[in-house]
Amino acid sequence: MQGEKVNILFEFKSGPWGGGNQFLLALKNYLIKINKYEEDPEKAKIILFNSFPDLKITKKILSLKMKKSPPIIIMRLDGPVFLVRGRDKHVDEEIYRFSENITDGIIFQSKWSRRENYKLGLKYAPFETVIMNAPDPLIFNKKGKIRFSAKRKARLIATSWSSNWNKGFETYKWLDENLDFKRYEMTFVGNSPIKFKNIRHLSPMKSKDLAKMLKKNDIYITASKKDPCSNSLIEAMRCGLPIIALRDGGHPEIVKKGGEMFDTSKEIPVLIKKITDNYKKYPREINLPSIEDVGKKYCQFVQQIYKKFKMGGYIPKKISKIDTIKLQFILLKTRMAEKINKRVNRL
């Protein structure tokens, strides 16, 4: 890229938070490092936003698209929400409608996510690509990782910011009730809808503390369903942990030979033994892109669109005031339905 800098239009949170927040923080730091980040969205040539933003960010994106020379808008899309949550198909419909009107490019986090979103009705954007996530290498790395020893209990760990049952809690409940805790010990870090009897449950942690905890363990287990590109999984692998993952969503694209896949909970004890019997080979097979690799791919994708725009081969989408009002009404209606659904689900 030359003078075209990127602004990430996102409400960043400090402390323990979801995977999207953690990845975008790492990406922002990379863009700042290479002098390709613009803090002011009004000055940025390219705007990157996370799908299903809050109303404040939505209004900002719409106002930018009404400008005489609107910026290039790129959406980082995960989901589909309907598959991840098992409900709320209207959220995906909102995202797709928003994308059709204002998005110039889409970055999917996995091939699985791209395929499933198109199946549900997402229309093709002028530009699209698949780029996996990556964590902050200064935090999630192998430095200080404990050595595995067959002379002690194997240490297992699972993590989740969300307490949604689709994050794998049926499997974690099964492990809590059936795992041989004379041979293994297991820790869960995050929010959980169940109270464990044998698994040690720790509250959500800041990234630095979570990385230290991951490095104290031997194997990472994830049973999340329809997860497009689990940041928790990637963070664990970056810390050198072999993986046992549900064969679903984007997990197979991430794990590859760095672990084992399962279809039912009952397979997990066999897979734990398989990994502990051949422990050394799994960390060597972990092959993930670094934040530099991922950052370069983001920049290359942005450059591809911006170059075509500068050469007159592409005109960024614009939106009229009337269409903006219509979209805002639809989005507000969907957000209200989302709030109602959350209250109903709590009850």
ABEGO torsion letter per residue (X at the ends): XBABBBBBBBBBBBEBBBAAAAAAAAAAAAAAAAGABBABAAABABBBBBBGBBAAAAAAAAAAAABABBBBBBBBBBOBAAAAAGBGAAAAAAAAAAAAAABABBBBABAAAAAAAAAAGBBBBABBBBBBBBBBAAABBABGBBBBBAABBBBBBBBBABABAAAGAAAAAAAAAABBAAABBBBBBEBBABBBAABBBBBBBBAAAAAAAAAABABBBBABBGBABBAAAAAAAAAGBBBBBBBBEAAAAAAEAAEBBBABAAAAAAAAAAAAAAAAAAAAABBBBBAAAAAAAAAAAAAAAAAAAAAGABBBBBBBAAAAAAAAAAAAAAAAAAAAAAAAAAX
